[in-house]
Amino acid sequence: MNDEMFRLSLIDITNNDLLNDFVNNVFGYDFDLKKEEYVYIQYKIISGNIILNIYDNKNSNRFKAYIFTLNNIKSDDNSIYINVNNEYDKYKIGSKNSLCLLSSLLISKNSNEKKEIIESLFSGKTKDIFSHYFL
């Protein structure tokens, strides 16, 4: 997976105060953070899986783990397992779901695909940051 590119992108997003926008954009079905609210993301790689632990102060210090994996693993209330191969297959047939796009970006090796995904998923400074590291 393109884990190092993703890690560096997240660092720059955080340093540019764009983390709330990123979380709302990609994980908007779970989050709706306002400017005065804050989120913290812990990034880990374990056994080839990219794990994002997301904490926010909006709903009693809510915690969610998003695990981008190459395997099929059943999700539960606090851990969402995303098989990047399955999401990439959905992208190839036309899905524009934000989580599908991010998952596809993590696995794509094709520069044209990466560019298309980044342009579909992000705008402004966030798009510039992802383009810098993935292209």
VOSE-772784 format. One record per residue: x, y, z of N, C-alpha, C in turn; residue in one letter. Coordinates in steps of 0.001 Angstrom, whole numbers, always signed. Example, Ala and Ser with C-alpha at 12.3 -4.5 7.8 and 13.67 -1.06 7.14 Angstrom:
2
<node n_xx="+13190" n_yy="-5690" n_zz="+7800" ca_xx="+12300" ca_yy="-4500" ca_zz="+7800" c_xx="+13200" c_yy="-3300" c_zz="+7800" res="a"/>
<node n_xx="+12850" n_yy="-2250" n_zz="+7080" ca_xx="+13670" ca_yy="-1060" ca_zz="+7140" c_xx="+12900" c_yy="+30" c_zz="+7870" res="s"/>
//
This chain:
135
<node n_xx="+848" n_yy="-1190" n_zz="+0" ca_xx="+0" ca_yy="+0" ca_zz="+0" c_xx="+887" c_yy="+1244" c_zz="+0" res="m"/>
<node n_xx="+287" n_yy="+2353" n_zz="-371" ca_xx="+1002" ca_yy="+3624" ca_zz="-424" c_xx="+1015" c_yy="+4293" c_zz="+952" res="n"/>
<node n_xx="+1468" n_yy="+3548" n_zz="+1951" ca_xx="+1356" ca_yy="+4006" ca_zz="+3331" c_xx="+2240" c_yy="+5202" c_zz="+3657" res="d"/>
<node n_xx="+3454" n_yy="+5251" n_zz="+3141" ca_xx="+4339" ca_yy="+6372" ca_zz="+3464" c_xx="+3834" c_yy="+7673" c_zz="+2846" res="e"/>
<node n_xx="+3311" n_yy="+7611" n_zz="+1636" ca_xx="+2733" ca_yy="+8797" ca_zz="+994" c_xx="+1547" c_yy="+9307" c_zz="+1806" res="m"/>
<node n_xx="+751" n_yy="+8379" n_zz="+2294" ca_xx="-421" ca_yy="+8739" ca_zz="+3090" c_xx="+9" c_yy="+9359" c_zz="+4421" res="f"/>
<node n_xx="+990" n_yy="+8761" n_zz="+5062" ca_xx="+1481" ca_yy="+9279" ca_zz="+6351" c_xx="+1986" c_yy="+10709" c_zz="+6204" res="r"/>
<node n_xx="+2780" n_yy="+10953" n_zz="+5173" ca_xx="+3327" ca_yy="+12293" ca_zz="+4954" c_xx="+2217" c_yy="+13298" c_zz="+4628" res="l"/>
<node n_xx="+1223" n_yy="+12864" n_zz="+3884" ca_xx="+82" ca_yy="+13732" ca_zz="+3579" c_xx="-660" c_yy="+14116" c_zz="+4855" res="s"/>
<node n_xx="-880" n_yy="+13148" n_zz="+5731" ca_xx="-1576" ca_yy="+13429" ca_zz="+6992" c_xx="-794" c_yy="+14410" c_zz="+7865" res="l"/>
<node n_xx="+517" n_yy="+14285" n_zz="+7869" ca_xx="+1341" ca_yy="+15225" ca_zz="+8645" c_xx="+1145" c_yy="+16643" c_zz="+8124" res="i"/>
<node n_xx="+1228" n_yy="+16816" n_zz="+6818" ca_xx="+1054" ca_yy="+18154" ca_zz="+6235" c_xx="-362" c_yy="+18685" c_zz="+6439" res="d"/>
<node n_xx="-1356" n_yy="+17821" n_zz="+6329" ca_xx="-2739" ca_yy="+18237" ca_zz="+6569" c_xx="-2888" c_yy="+18744" c_zz="+7997" res="i"/>
<node n_xx="-2307" n_yy="+18036" n_zz="+8932" ca_xx="-2356" ca_yy="+18449" ca_zz="+10332" c_xx="-1628" c_yy="+19771" c_zz="+10526" res="t"/>
<node n_xx="-443" n_yy="+19897" n_zz="+9960" ca_xx="+345" ca_yy="+21117" ca_zz="+10106" c_xx="-322" c_yy="+22331" c_zz="+9469" res="n"/>
<node n_xx="-1193" n_yy="+22107" n_zz="+8494" ca_xx="-1895" ca_yy="+23195" ca_zz="+7805" c_xx="-3317" c_yy="+23409" c_zz="+8327" res="n"/>
<node n_xx="-3628" n_yy="+22821" n_zz="+9478" ca_xx="-4933" ca_yy="+22972" ca_zz="+10129" c_xx="-6088" c_yy="+22543" c_zz="+9220" res="d"/>
<node n_xx="-5887" n_yy="+21436" n_zz="+8498" ca_xx="-6897" ca_yy="+20921" ca_zz="+7579" c_xx="-7454" c_yy="+19566" c_zz="+8006" res="l"/>
<node n_xx="-7105" n_yy="+19132" n_zz="+9209" ca_xx="-7496" ca_yy="+17787" ca_zz="+9640" c_xx="-9010" c_yy="+17638" c_zz="+9759" res="l"/>
<node n_xx="-9699" n_yy="+18631" n_zz="+10330" ca_xx="-11163" ca_yy="+18543" ca_zz="+10430" c_xx="-11792" c_yy="+18424" c_zz="+9051" res="n"/>
<node n_xx="-11305" n_yy="+19235" n_zz="+8107" ca_xx="-11840" ca_yy="+19181" ca_zz="+6742" c_xx="-11609" c_yy="+17807" c_zz="+6117" res="d"/>
<node n_xx="-10421" n_yy="+17255" n_zz="+6310" ca_xx="-10100" ca_yy="+15933" ca_zz="+5778" c_xx="-11041" c_yy="+14872" c_zz="+6367" res="f"/>
<node n_xx="-11194" n_yy="+14881" n_zz="+7683" ca_xx="-12053" ca_yy="+13892" ca_zz="+8342" c_xx="-13501" c_yy="+14053" c_zz="+7880" res="v"/>
<node n_xx="-13996" n_yy="+15275" n_zz="+7830" ca_xx="-15373" ca_yy="+15501" ca_zz="+7362" c_xx="-15555" c_yy="+15036" c_zz="+5929" res="n"/>
<node n_xx="-14563" n_yy="+15279" n_zz="+5092" ca_xx="-14646" ca_yy="+14935" ca_zz="+3679" c_xx="-14652" c_yy="+13420" c_zz="+3456" res="n"/>
<node n_xx="-13745" n_yy="+12721" n_zz="+4109" ca_xx="-13600" ca_yy="+11279" ca_zz="+3872" c_xx="-14529" c_yy="+10452" c_zz="+4749" res="v"/>
<node n_xx="-14675" n_yy="+10843" n_zz="+6009" ca_xx="-15453" ca_yy="+10055" ca_zz="+6962" c_xx="-16714" c_yy="+10798" c_zz="+7384" res="f"/>
<node n_xx="-17251" n_yy="+11622" n_zz="+6501" ca_xx="-18379" ca_yy="+12501" ca_zz="+6807" c_xx="-19621" c_yy="+11798" c_zz="+7310" res="g"/>
<node n_xx="-19803" n_yy="+10541" n_zz="+6945" ca_xx="-20969" ca_yy="+9801" ca_zz="+7418" c_xx="-20885" c_yy="+9533" c_zz="+8920" res="y"/>
<node n_xx="-19669" n_yy="+9592" n_zz="+9498" ca_xx="-19501" ca_yy="+9412" ca_zz="+10934" c_xx="-19193" c_yy="+10722" c_zz="+11656" res="d"/>
<node n_xx="-18661" n_yy="+11697" n_zz="+10929" ca_xx="-18200" ca_yy="+12929" ca_zz="+11556" c_xx="-18806" c_yy="+14143" c_zz="+10878" res="f"/>
<node n_xx="-19020" n_yy="+15185" n_zz="+11655" ca_xx="-19426" ca_yy="+16498" ca_zz="+11153" c_xx="-18804" c_yy="+17525" c_zz="+12090" res="d"/>
<node n_xx="-17496" n_yy="+17672" n_zz="+11977" ca_xx="-16750" ca_yy="+18529" ca_zz="+12895" c_xx="-16802" c_yy="+19983" c_zz="+12458" res="l"/>
<node n_xx="-17024" n_yy="+20865" n_zz="+13406" ca_xx="-16982" ca_yy="+22301" ca_zz="+13160" c_xx="-15581" c_yy="+22809" c_zz="+13498" res="k"/>
<node n_xx="-15311" n_yy="+24048" n_zz="+13175" ca_xx="-13989" ca_yy="+24634" ca_zz="+13378" c_xx="-13569" c_yy="+24604" c_zz="+14856" res="k"/>
<node n_xx="-14505" n_yy="+24860" n_zz="+15777" ca_xx="-14170" ca_yy="+24913" ca_zz="+17201" c_xx="-14014" c_yy="+23526" c_zz="+17833" res="e"/>
<node n_xx="-14402" n_yy="+22507" n_zz="+17102" ca_xx="-14232" ca_yy="+21138" ca_zz="+17574" c_xx="-12893" c_yy="+20636" c_zz="+17060" res="e"/>
<node n_xx="-12355" n_yy="+19651" n_zz="+17718" ca_xx="-11061" ca_yy="+19165" ca_zz="+17266" c_xx="-11047" c_yy="+17642" c_zz="+17190" res="y"/>
<node n_xx="-10148" n_yy="+17178" n_zz="+16378" ca_xx="-10010" ca_yy="+15753" ca_zz="+16141" c_xx="-8527" c_yy="+15405" c_zz="+16246" res="v"/>
<node n_xx="-8270" n_yy="+14201" n_zz="+16658" ca_xx="-6912" ca_yy="+13692" ca_zz="+16753" c_xx="-6869" c_yy="+12369" c_zz="+16009" res="y"/>
<node n_xx="-5868" n_yy="+12187" n_zz="+15163" ca_xx="-5714" ca_yy="+10930" ca_zz="+14440" c_xx="-4379" c_yy="+10303" c_zz="+14815" res="i"/>
<node n_xx="-4437" n_yy="+9059" n_zz="+15181" ca_xx="-3223" ca_yy="+8276" ca_zz="+15398" c_xx="-3093" c_yy="+7331" c_zz="+14209" res="q"/>
<node n_xx="-1943" n_yy="+7376" n_zz="+13575" ca_xx="-1679" ca_yy="+6582" ca_zz="+12376" c_xx="-723" c_yy="+5462" c_zz="+12749" res="y"/>
<node n_xx="-1083" n_yy="+4233" n_zz="+12390" ca_xx="-209" ca_yy="+3086" ca_zz="+12676" c_xx="-234" c_yy="+2126" c_zz="+11488" res="k"/>
<node n_xx="+849" n_yy="+1397" n_zz="+11353" ca_xx="+880" ca_yy="+285" ca_zz="+10410" c_xx="+1176" c_yy="-964" c_zz="+11227" res="i"/>
<node n_xx="+281" n_yy="-1924" n_zz="+11149" ca_xx="+448" ca_yy="-3183" ca_zz="+11870" c_xx="+152" c_yy="-4312" c_zz="+10892" res="i"/>
<node n_xx="+1118" n_yy="-5193" n_zz="+10719" ca_xx="+984" ca_yy="-6342" ca_zz="+9819" c_xx="+518" c_yy="-5931" c_zz="+8427" res="s"/>
<node n_xx="+1040" n_yy="-4832" n_zz="+7926" ca_xx="+697" ca_yy="-4365" ca_zz="+6591" c_xx="-617" c_yy="-3627" c_zz="+6486" res="g"/>
<node n_xx="-1338" n_yy="-3470" n_zz="+7589" ca_xx="-2603" ca_yy="-2742" ca_zz="+7612" c_xx="-2364" c_yy="-1305" c_zz="+8056" res="n"/>
<node n_xx="-3044" n_yy="-367" n_zz="+7420" ca_xx="-2992" ca_yy="+1028" ca_zz="+7857" c_xx="-4156" c_yy="+1246" c_zz="+8801" res="i"/>
<node n_xx="-3844" n_yy="+1711" n_zz="+9990" ca_xx="-4865" ca_yy="+1921" ca_zz="+11011" c_xx="-4921" c_yy="+3403" c_zz="+11353" res="i"/>
<node n_xx="-6107" n_yy="+3970" n_zz="+11242" ca_xx="-6347" ca_yy="+5339" ca_zz="+11673" c_xx="-7267" c_yy="+5282" c_zz="+12881" res="l"/>
<node n_xx="-6750" n_yy="+5655" n_zz="+14024" ca_xx="-7574" ca_yy="+5798" ca_zz="+15214" c_xx="-7972" c_yy="+7262" c_zz="+15288" res="n"/>
<node n_xx="-9254" n_yy="+7532" n_zz="+15220" ca_xx="-9747" ca_yy="+8903" ca_zz="+15207" c_xx="-10517" c_yy="+9168" c_zz="+16501" res="i"/>
<node n_xx="-10106" n_yy="+10228" n_zz="+17186" ca_xx="-10760" ca_yy="+10670" ca_zz="+18416" c_xx="-11283" c_yy="+12081" c_zz="+18170" res="y"/>
<node n_xx="-12453" n_yy="+12388" n_zz="+18691" ca_xx="-12917" ca_yy="+13770" ca_zz="+18601" c_xx="-13579" c_yy="+14176" c_zz="+19911" res="d"/>
<node n_xx="-13739" n_yy="+15489" n_zz="+20093" ca_xx="-14331" ca_yy="+16003" ca_zz="+21332" c_xx="-15803" c_yy="+16337" c_zz="+21172" res="n"/>
<node n_xx="-16408" n_yy="+15944" n_zz="+20073" ca_xx="-17792" ca_yy="+16303" ca_zz="+19804" c_xx="-18786" c_yy="+15421" c_zz="+20560" res="k"/>
<node n_xx="-18599" n_yy="+14149" n_zz="+20527" ca_xx="-19546" ca_yy="+13202" ca_zz="+21126" c_xx="-18899" c_yy="+12419" c_zz="+22258" res="n"/>
<node n_xx="-18669" n_yy="+13079" n_zz="+23372" ca_xx="-18095" ca_yy="+12423" ca_zz="+24548" c_xx="-16806" c_yy="+11687" c_zz="+24218" res="s"/>
<node n_xx="-15905" n_yy="+12380" n_zz="+23542" ca_xx="-14602" ca_yy="+11809" ca_zz="+23177" c_xx="-14747" c_yy="+10509" c_zz="+22403" res="n"/>
<node n_xx="-15530" n_yy="+10579" n_zz="+21372" ca_xx="-15804" ca_yy="+9434" ca_zz="+20500" c_xx="-14505" c_yy="+8893" c_zz="+19903" res="r"/>
<node n_xx="-14465" n_yy="+7600" n_zz="+19716" ca_xx="-13320" ca_yy="+6910" ca_zz="+19120" c_xx="-13818" c_yy="+6012" c_zz="+18003" res="f"/>
<node n_xx="-13127" n_yy="+6061" n_zz="+16888" ca_xx="-13384" ca_yy="+5131" ca_zz="+15786" c_xx="-12040" c_yy="+4701" c_zz="+15223" res="k"/>
<node n_xx="-11923" n_yy="+3446" n_zz="+14872" ca_xx="-10725" ca_yy="+2931" ca_zz="+14210" c_xx="-11117" c_yy="+2517" c_zz="+12800" res="a"/>
<node n_xx="-10385" n_yy="+3029" n_zz="+11832" ca_xx="-10564" ca_yy="+2659" ca_zz="+10433" c_xx="-9319" c_yy="+1885" c_zz="+10034" res="y"/>
<node n_xx="-9499" n_yy="+627" n_zz="+9675" ca_xx="-8380" ca_yy="-240" ca_zz="+9328" c_xx="-8462" c_yy="-560" c_zz="+7838" res="i"/>
<node n_xx="-7473" n_yy="-44" n_zz="+7100" ca_xx="-7371" ca_yy="-315" ca_zz="+5674" c_xx="-6524" c_yy="-1566" c_zz="+5519" res="f"/>
<node n_xx="-7131" n_yy="-2613" n_zz="+4984" ca_xx="-6503" ca_yy="-3925" ca_zz="+4974" c_xx="-6645" c_yy="-4588" c_zz="+3603" res="t"/>
<node n_xx="-5843" n_yy="-5602" n_zz="+3393" ca_xx="-5928" ca_yy="-6409" ca_zz="+2179" c_xx="-6804" c_yy="-7634" c_zz="+2396" res="l"/>
<node n_xx="-7361" n_yy="-7764" n_zz="+3595" ca_xx="-8131" ca_yy="-8950" ca_zz="+3976" c_xx="-9589" c_yy="-8593" c_zz="+4261" res="n"/>
<node n_xx="-10438" n_yy="-9603" n_zz="+4291" ca_xx="-11829" ca_yy="-9432" ca_zz="+4705" c_xx="-11922" c_yy="-9708" c_zz="+6198" res="n"/>
<node n_xx="-12234" n_yy="-8673" n_zz="+6954" ca_xx="-12391" ca_yy="-8800" ca_zz="+8405" c_xx="-13693" c_yy="-8107" c_zz="+8770" res="i"/>
<node n_xx="-14463" n_yy="-8723" n_zz="+9635" ca_xx="-15760" ca_yy="-8170" ca_zz="+10031" c_xx="-15575" c_yy="-6957" c_zz="+10952" res="k"/>
<node n_xx="-16295" n_yy="-5882" n_zz="+10641" ca_xx="-16264" ca_yy="-4651" ca_zz="+11442" c_xx="-17134" c_yy="-4815" c_zz="+12682" res="s"/>
<node n_xx="-16902" n_yy="-3930" n_zz="+13683" ca_xx="-17761" ca_yy="-3872" ca_zz="+14856" c_xx="-18115" c_yy="-2404" c_zz="+15116" res="d"/>
<node n_xx="-18632" n_yy="-2086" n_zz="+16289" ca_xx="-19094" ca_yy="-722" ca_zz="+16569" c_xx="-17987" c_yy="+325" c_zz="+16492" res="d"/>
<node n_xx="-16788" n_yy="-12" n_zz="+16935" ca_xx="-15712" ca_yy="+972" ca_zz="+17003" c_xx="-14597" c_yy="+761" c_zz="+15999" res="n"/>
<node n_xx="-14615" n_yy="-363" n_zz="+15292" ca_xx="-13566" ca_yy="-659" ca_zz="+14322" c_xx="-14191" c_yy="-985" c_zz="+12970" res="s"/>
<node n_xx="-13801" n_yy="-214" n_zz="+11971" ca_xx="-14319" ca_yy="-417" ca_zz="+10632" c_xx="-13175" c_yy="-917" c_zz="+9763" res="i"/>
<node n_xx="-13322" n_yy="-2134" n_zz="+9276" ca_xx="-12316" ca_yy="-2752" ca_zz="+8422" c_xx="-12685" c_yy="-2504" c_zz="+6968" res="y"/>
<node n_xx="-11752" n_yy="-1949" n_zz="+6218" ca_xx="-11988" ca_yy="-1621" ca_zz="+4823" c_xx="-11018" c_yy="-2424" c_zz="+3968" res="i"/>
<node n_xx="-11544" n_yy="-3357" n_zz="+3196" ca_xx="-10713" ca_yy="-4145" ca_zz="+2301" c_xx="-10412" c_yy="-3279" c_zz="+1078" res="n"/>
<node n_xx="-9164" n_yy="-2819" n_zz="+956" ca_xx="-8800" ca_yy="-1890" ca_zz="-118" c_xx="-8921" c_yy="-2533" c_zz="-1497" res="v"/>
<node n_xx="-8719" n_yy="-3828" n_zz="-1598" ca_xx="-8895" ca_yy="-4513" ca_zz="-2889" c_xx="-10352" c_yy="-4442" c_zz="-3352" res="n"/>
<node n_xx="-11284" n_yy="-4695" n_zz="-2436" ca_xx="-12708" ca_yy="-4622" ca_zz="-2778" c_xx="-13109" c_yy="-3197" c_zz="-3157" res="n"/>
<node n_xx="-12598" n_yy="-2226" n_zz="-2399" ca_xx="-12927" ca_yy="-826" ca_zz="-2684" c_xx="-12328" c_yy="-387" c_zz="-4023" res="e"/>
<node n_xx="-11142" n_yy="-872" n_zz="-4332" ca_xx="-10511" ca_yy="-553" ca_zz="-5610" c_xx="-11336" c_yy="-1132" c_zz="-6764" res="y"/>
<node n_xx="-11846" n_yy="-2345" n_zz="-6586" ca_xx="-12720" ca_yy="-2942" ca_zz="-7606" c_xx="-13971" c_yy="-2081" c_zz="-7815" res="d"/>
<node n_xx="-14542" n_yy="-1549" n_zz="-6726" ca_xx="-15711" ca_yy="-668" ca_zz="-6824" c_xx="-15345" c_yy="+625" c_zz="-7561" res="k"/>
<node n_xx="-14181" n_yy="+1159" n_zz="-7267" ca_xx="-13708" ca_yy="+2371" ca_zz="-7951" c_xx="-13587" c_yy="+2122" c_zz="-9458" res="y"/>
<node n_xx="-13042" n_yy="+964" n_zz="-9811" ca_xx="-12825" ca_yy="+630" ca_zz="-11228" c_xx="-14151" c_yy="+554" c_zz="-12005" res="k"/>
<node n_xx="-15247" n_yy="+251" n_zz="-11320" ca_xx="-16539" ca_yy="+200" ca_zz="-12008" c_xx="-17340" c_yy="+1495" c_zz="-11809" res="i"/>
<node n_xx="-16706" n_yy="+2524" n_zz="-11202" ca_xx="-17330" ca_yy="+3840" ca_zz="-11179" c_xx="-17720" c_yy="+4435" c_zz="-9846" res="g"/>
<node n_xx="-17479" n_yy="+3764" n_zz="-8739" ca_xx="-17866" ca_yy="+4319" ca_zz="-7441" c_xx="-17070" c_yy="+5588" c_zz="-7135" res="s"/>
<node n_xx="-17760" n_yy="+6591" n_zz="-6627" ca_xx="-17124" ca_yy="+7853" ca_zz="-6232" c_xx="-17305" c_yy="+8109" c_zz="-4739" res="k"/>
<node n_xx="-17667" n_yy="+7067" n_zz="-3991" ca_xx="-17774" ca_yy="+7164" ca_zz="-2544" c_xx="-16424" c_yy="+7579" c_zz="-1968" res="n"/>
<node n_xx="-16406" n_yy="+8503" n_zz="-1027" ca_xx="-15146" ca_yy="+9051" ca_zz="-525" c_xx="-14252" c_yy="+7996" c_zz="+120" res="s"/>
<node n_xx="-14816" n_yy="+7082" n_zz="+868" ca_xx="-14009" ca_yy="+6035" ca_zz="+1485" c_xx="-13463" c_yy="+5075" c_zz="+423" res="l"/>
<node n_xx="-14242" n_yy="+4816" n_zz="-593" ca_xx="-13796" ca_yy="+3996" ca_zz="-1721" c_xx="-12637" c_yy="+4672" c_zz="-2442" res="c"/>
<node n_xx="-12748" n_yy="+5976" n_zz="-2665" ca_xx="-11690" ca_yy="+6715" ca_zz="-3340" c_xx="-10398" c_yy="+6710" c_zz="-2530" res="l"/>
<node n_xx="-10499" n_yy="+6974" n_zz="-1214" ca_xx="-9291" ca_yy="+6964" ca_zz="-383" c_xx="-8663" c_yy="+5576" c_zz="-373" res="l"/>
<node n_xx="-9472" n_yy="+4547" n_zz="-240" ca_xx="-8961" ca_yy="+3174" ca_zz="-254" c_xx="-8249" c_yy="+2874" c_zz="-1568" res="s"/>
<node n_xx="-8820" n_yy="+3328" n_zz="-2666" ca_xx="-8224" ca_yy="+3104" ca_zz="-3981" c_xx="-6915" c_yy="+3866" c_zz="-4124" res="s"/>
<node n_xx="-6853" n_yy="+5053" n_zz="-3565" ca_xx="-5617" ca_yy="+5830" ca_zz="-3592" c_xx="-4511" c_yy="+5103" c_zz="-2836" res="l"/>
<node n_xx="-4882" n_yy="+4425" n_zz="-1777" ca_xx="-3888" ca_yy="+3705" ca_zz="-970" c_xx="-3288" c_yy="+2504" c_zz="-1696" res="l"/>
<node n_xx="-3992" n_yy="+1988" n_zz="-2687" ca_xx="-3515" ca_yy="+773" ca_zz="-3346" c_xx="-3103" c_yy="+995" c_zz="-4810" res="i"/>
<node n_xx="-3559" n_yy="+2072" n_zz="-5424" ca_xx="-3281" ca_yy="+2301" ca_zz="-6839" c_xx="-1788" c_yy="+2525" c_zz="-7083" res="s"/>
<node n_xx="-1315" n_yy="+1957" n_zz="-8177" ca_xx="+72" ca_yy="+2155" ca_zz="-8609" c_xx="+134" c_yy="+3046" c_zz="-9854" res="k"/>
<node n_xx="-1019" n_yy="+3358" n_zz="-10411" ca_xx="-1121" ca_yy="+4107" ca_zz="-11656" c_xx="-1233" c_yy="+5603" c_zz="-11369" res="n"/>
<node n_xx="-304" n_yy="+6389" n_zz="-11897" ca_xx="-287" ca_yy="+7839" ca_zz="-11648" c_xx="-1540" c_yy="+8534" c_zz="-12163" res="s"/>
<node n_xx="-2064" n_yy="+8101" n_zz="-13298" ca_xx="-3288" ca_yy="+8717" ca_zz="-13830" c_xx="-4475" c_yy="+8448" c_zz="-12912" res="n"/>
<node n_xx="-4565" n_yy="+7226" n_zz="-12393" ca_xx="-5630" ca_yy="+6905" ca_zz="-11439" c_xx="-5487" c_yy="+7740" c_zz="-10177" res="e"/>
<node n_xx="-4271" n_yy="+7813" n_zz="-9661" ca_xx="-4049" ca_yy="+8602" ca_zz="-8444" c_xx="-4484" c_yy="+10045" c_zz="-8649" res="k"/>
<node n_xx="-4122" n_yy="+10608" n_zz="-9790" ca_xx="-4492" ca_yy="+11996" ca_zz="-10089" c_xx="-6009" c_yy="+12142" c_zz="-10134" res="k"/>
<node n_xx="-6683" n_yy="+11225" n_zz="-10819" ca_xx="-8148" ca_yy="+11252" ca_zz="-10911" c_xx="-8793" c_yy="+11141" c_zz="-9533" res="e"/>
<node n_xx="-8272" n_yy="+10239" n_zz="-8710" ca_xx="-8816" ca_yy="+10029" ca_zz="-7370" c_xx="-8631" c_yy="+11289" c_zz="-6521" res="i"/>
<node n_xx="-7442" n_yy="+11843" n_zz="-6534" ca_xx="-7159" ca_yy="+13041" ca_zz="-5739" c_xx="-8061" c_yy="+14191" c_zz="-6170" res="i"/>
<node n_xx="-8230" n_yy="+14371" n_zz="-7471" ca_xx="-9079" ca_yy="+15452" ca_zz="-7968" c_xx="-10555" c_yy="+15229" c_zz="-7636" res="e"/>
<node n_xx="-10972" n_yy="+13974" n_zz="-7548" ca_xx="-12359" ca_yy="+13665" ca_zz="-7194" c_xx="-12617" c_yy="+13815" c_zz="-5704" res="s"/>
<node n_xx="-11609" n_yy="+13579" n_zz="-4913" ca_xx="-11778" ca_yy="+13508" ca_zz="-3461" c_xx="-11474" c_yy="+14810" c_zz="-2742" res="l"/>
<node n_xx="-10505" n_yy="+15574" n_zz="-3230" ca_xx="-10033" ca_yy="+16744" ca_zz="-2489" c_xx="-10087" c_yy="+18009" c_zz="-3322" res="f"/>
<node n_xx="-9989" n_yy="+19134" n_zz="-2631" ca_xx="-9881" ca_yy="+20433" ca_zz="-3301" c_xx="-8902" c_yy="+21307" c_zz="-2512" res="s"/>
<node n_xx="-8531" n_yy="+22419" n_zz="-3105" ca_xx="-7695" ca_yy="+23403" ca_zz="-2434" c_xx="-6366" c_yy="+22858" c_zz="-1954" res="g"/>
<node n_xx="-5984" n_yy="+23293" n_zz="-775" ca_xx="-4687" ca_yy="+22944" ca_zz="-188" c_xx="-4573" c_yy="+21434" c_zz="+73" res="k"/>
<node n_xx="-5667" n_yy="+20795" n_zz="+471" ca_xx="-5633" ca_yy="+19346" ca_zz="+711" c_xx="-5297" c_yy="+18607" c_zz="-576" res="t"/>
<node n_xx="-5897" n_yy="+19024" n_zz="-1671" ca_xx="-5600" ca_yy="+18430" ca_zz="-2985" c_xx="-4125" c_yy="+18630" c_zz="-3330" res="k"/>
<node n_xx="-3609" n_yy="+19820" n_zz="-3077" ca_xx="-2195" ca_yy="+20112" ca_zz="-3344" c_xx="-1272" c_yy="+19214" c_zz="-2530" res="d"/>
<node n_xx="-1606" n_yy="+19011" n_zz="-1273" ca_xx="-781" ca_yy="+18167" ca_zz="-392" c_xx="-777" c_yy="+16724" c_zz="-892" res="i"/>
<node n_xx="-1943" n_yy="+16169" n_zz="-1173" ca_xx="-2000" ca_yy="+14782" ca_zz="-1647" c_xx="-1320" c_yy="+14639" c_zz="-3004" res="f"/>
<node n_xx="-1491" n_yy="+15618" n_zz="-3871" ca_xx="-821" ca_yy="+15570" ca_zz="-5173" c_xx="+696" c_yy="+15572" c_zz="-5008" res="s"/>
<node n_xx="+1191" n_yy="+16377" n_zz="-4089" ca_xx="+2633" ca_yy="+16467" ca_zz="-3850" c_xx="+3204" c_yy="+15107" c_zz="-3455" res="h"/>
<node n_xx="+2539" n_yy="+14390" n_zz="-2577" ca_xx="+3094" ca_yy="+13133" ca_zz="-2086" c_xx="+2752" c_yy="+11916" c_zz="-2937" res="y"/>
<node n_xx="+1599" n_yy="+11916" n_zz="-3593" ca_xx="+1195" ca_yy="+10722" ca_zz="-4346" c_xx="+1570" c_yy="+10756" c_zz="-5820" res="f"/>
<node n_xx="+1865" n_yy="+11957" n_zz="-6350" ca_xx="+2146" ca_yy="+12030" ca_zz="-7792" c_xx="+3599" c_yy="+12330" c_zz="-8085" res="l"/>
//
